Amino acid sequence: MANSRFEYVKSFERENILLPQTHIIIRVDGKGFHKFSDFYNFEKPNDINALNIINLSAMKMMETFPDIILAYGDSDEYSFLLRKNCELFERREFKLITTFASFFSSYYQFYWNAKNSPEDQLKIDRLPTFDARAIVYPNRENIIDYFSWRQVDCHINNLYNTTFWMLVLKGGMTTQEAENRLIGTLSSDKNEILFKEFGINYNNEPEMFKKGTIYVREVNDFPIGKYRENPTIDNLQRILKRNKKSSINKYHCDLIKESFWNDRPYLFI
């Protein structure tokens, strides 16, 4: 680019470079999704079509950005874990969050129109959009705690929403009455309401609703036992060099249990 006397304005720009050799998580969240879901008449408490669309969008993100090694999402949000040594956009925070927000919004809009009938196509004044934030974490424990936090949040919200909408849709309550009924209730109280009043055993609800959706970029045929015999970073790196093929797999399982992470030690290097 040619120099000019106006180029000094570039000196006002400031870049926030995320710390090297730390784990980056980028979380995208739906913007104004309560109004969006009301406008398009989402099924309550869970709209399977909308969940499939957001899951397809997350899968496409993993295909587009190989540095994403794990994604977890529910409702209108998704969290993406990047490789520890990721140098995507030189780890520039603003570039990362704007790219993730814009790509995810575009994919969601594309899959929405692909999966819905013409009469349910998106309206120009009611387009789904997402914002994003980037967080860095220094170690394995923080990563596990982060995703455990998001999954616990998924469970709490889904149990509440399931009970709330049963009280409204099948119990004949207004939304205000249902909200008042649930004030101060514990998980056990909500489970009891569902079972005694509506014949619903919450344990039998779909795992995707209770636990969210997980995508993992997994090393194919990874020899877990061999790694555990000699659990060092050097040994892990040698194994990875011999097992370069990977696949993206989908789960609706427990992220809080250590076994999920112990079986995938390559997520942390």
C-alpha positions, 0 to 999 in steps of 0.5 A: 500500500502506498504511503500517504500523509493520512496513514498516521491514523493507523497508529490509533489501532490497537491489537490484543494478542492472546497469550501464547501457549495457552488454551483459547476458547471462543464462545459464540452466543445468539443475539436476541434469540428469545425474540428470534425464537418467538418470531419463528415459533420454536417448539417449547421447551426444545426445538429439535429443528433449531438444535439440528441447525446450530449443530450443523453450523458447529460441525461446519466450523470444525471443518472450516477451521482445523485448529478447533479440536472440540466444540460444545453447545446447547440452546443458542450457544457454542464453545470452541476449543482451539489447539494450544499452539494455535496461531490462527490470525496470529492469535489476534483477539478481535480477528478471532471473535469477529471471524467466528461470529460472522462465520457462525451467523452465516452458517446458521442462516444457510442451514436454516433456509436449507432445512426449512420450507419456503414459508418458514424462510428467514425474514430480512428483519429477523435474521439470526446473528451471533456474537463471540468472546475469546477466553484463554486458560492456562491448563488442563484443569481450567479447560475441564472445569470450563466445559463442565460449567457449560454442561451443568448450565445446560442441565439446570436450564433444561430442567427448569425450561422443561418443567416451566413449559409443562406447567404452561402447555399442559398444566394450564398456567400462565407464564407468570404463574409457572414462574411463581410456582418454580421460585425457590424449587430445587432440582428434586422438586422439579423432577417431582413436578414432572413425574407426579403431575405430567408422568415425565421421568426426566432421566428419560428425556433425550440426552441432547436436551440434558447434556448438550452436543459435543464434537471432538476432532479425535485421533483415529485408533489412538492407543490409550493403554500405551499412552497411560503406560508412559504418560509424558508429553514426548511419548504422546507427541511420538504417538500422534506422529504415527497416528495422524488421521483424525475424524470429527465425532459427535456425542451427547455424553457426560463431560464432567467425568474424568474418563472423557478427558483421560481418553483424549489426552491429545486435546491438551497439547 
